[in-house]
C-alpha cells in the first residue's frame, strides 16, 4: 500500500513538472554562414538584437571554422518576429610586440578586457547602431547568412 502511494506521488509530481515545459517544436533555430568578401569567417561572435533595440542582445552564437553557425533559442525565450540587427566581431590577440603581459592560456575575452585583442573584421559590423546586417526572424527555422565586405584589419 505504501509503495502504491509513493508511485502515485511520483507520477503526479512528474506530470506537474512536465506540464510546464514548452512545445519542443516552438523553439527557434537560426542557421547561416558568415563570410567576408565571400570567404568563410570562423571563430566570429554573432549577436542578434531585438527589433527597435540596439542595447538588448536577444541571443548570440559563434561561427565554426567553415563560417557556419547555428543558434537554437529555447521556446521559453520570447523572440518577437521582425528584423533583428546583427553584429559580427572576431577578436584576435594584438600582434604589436609591445605587450609585456604573458598571455599564454588566456582566451580572447580576457585579452579583449585587458586591451590586448582587436576585432579583425570591418568596424561597421561591430555595434548595433552601425551594422547594416539584419535578419528577418520568425517562428521556426530561419536562414541568416551574414555577408560582410571590406578590408579585414591586421
C-alpha positions in Angstrom: 0.0 0.0 0.0 2.8 2.4 1.0 4.7 1.8 -2.3 1.5 2.5 -4.3 1.1 5.9 -2.6 4.8 6.7 -3.3 4.4 5.7 -7.0 1.3 7.8 -7.3 3.0 10.8 -5.8 6.0 10.4 -8.1 3.7 10.2 -11.1 1.8 13.3 -10.0 5.0 15.3 -9.5 6.3 14.2 -12.9 3.0 15.2 -14.6 3.0 18.6 -13.0 6.7 19.3 -13.8 6.2 18.2 -17.5 3.1 20.3 -17.9 5.3 23.5 -17.6 7.6 22.5 -20.5 7.2 24.4 -23.8 6.5 22.5 -27.0 9.8 21.4 -28.5 8.5 22.4 -31.9 8.1 26.0 -30.9 11.8 26.8 -30.4 13.7 29.0 -32.9 16.7 27.8 -34.9 18.8 30.2 -36.9 21.4 28.7 -39.2 23.7 30.6 -41.5 27.2 31.3 -42.7 29.5 34.2 -42.0 31.6 35.3 -44.9 34.0 38.3 -45.5 34.4 39.0 -49.2 32.9 35.6 -50.0 35.5 33.8 -47.7 34.2 31.9 -44.6 34.9 33.5 -41.3 35.5 31.0 -38.4 35.5 32.0 -34.8 33.3 35.0 -35.2 31.0 36.1 -32.4 27.4 36.8 -33.7 24.8 38.8 -31.7 21.2 39.3 -32.7 19.4 42.4 -31.3 15.7 42.6 -30.7 13.9 44.8 -33.3 13.8 48.5 -32.4 16.6 48.0 -29.8 20.3 48.5 -30.0 21.2 47.7 -26.4 19.3 44.4 -25.8 21.1 41.4 -27.1 18.4 38.7 -27.7 20.7 35.8 -28.4 24.2 35.0 -29.7 26.4 32.3 -31.2 29.8 31.6 -32.7 30.8 30.5 -36.2 32.7 27.3 -36.8 35.9 27.1 -38.9 33.9 26.9 -42.1 31.9 30.0 -41.2 28.6 28.2 -40.5 26.7 28.8 -37.2 23.6 27.6 -35.5 21.7 29.3 -32.7 18.9 27.4 -31.0 16.7 29.6 -29.0 14.5 27.7 -26.5 10.8 28.1 -26.6 10.9 29.8 -23.2 12.8 32.8 -24.6 10.5 35.4 -26.1 11.6 36.3 -29.6 9.2 38.8 -31.2 9.1 38.4 -35.0 10.8 41.2 -37.0 14.1 42.4 -38.5 16.9 41.8 -36.0 20.1 43.8 -36.2 23.1 41.5 -36.2 26.6 42.3 -35.1 29.7 40.2 -36.0 33.1 40.5 -34.5 36.2 38.3 -34.4 38.8 39.1 -31.8 42.4 38.1 -32.1 45.5 38.9 -29.9 47.3 42.1 -30.8 50.5 41.4 -32.7 52.2 44.7 -32.0 55.0 43.2 -29.9 54.7 45.9 -27.2 52.8 43.8 -24.6 54.8 42.7 -21.6 51.9 40.6 -20.3 52.2 36.8 -20.5 49.0 36.0 -22.4 49.6 32.2 -22.6 46.4 30.3 -21.7 44.2 33.4 -21.9 41.1 33.4 -24.1 40.1 36.2 -26.4 37.5 37.6 -23.9 40.2 38.0 -21.3 42.6 39.5 -23.8 39.9 42.0 -25.0 39.1 43.1 -21.5 42.8 43.8 -21.0 43.0 45.7 -24.3 45.3 43.0 -25.8 42.9 41.8 -28.5 41.5 43.6 -31.5 38.5 43.0 -33.8 39.9 41.9 -37.1 36.6 42.4 -39.1 35.5 45.7 -40.5 34.3 48.0 -37.7 30.9 48.8 -39.3 29.6 45.3 -38.2 30.7 45.6 -34.5 27.8 47.6 -33.0 24.1 47.5 -33.3 23.8 51.2 -34.2 26.0 51.0 -37.3 25.6 47.4 -38.6 23.9 47.1 -41.9 23.2 43.5 -41.2 19.6 42.4 -40.5 17.9 39.1 -40.4 14.1 38.6 -40.6 13.3 36.4 -37.6 10.0 34.4 -37.5 8.9 31.3 -35.6 10.6 28.0 -36.6 13.7 27.9 -38.7 15.5 31.0 -40.1 18.4 31.3 -42.5 20.7 34.1 -41.5 23.6 34.2 -43.9 25.8 37.1 -43.0 27.8 38.5 -45.9 30.4 41.0 -44.8 32.6 43.1 -47.1 35.5 45.4 -46.7 39.1 45.1 -45.6 40.0 42.9 -42.7 42.0 44.6 -40.0 45.5 43.3 -39.4 
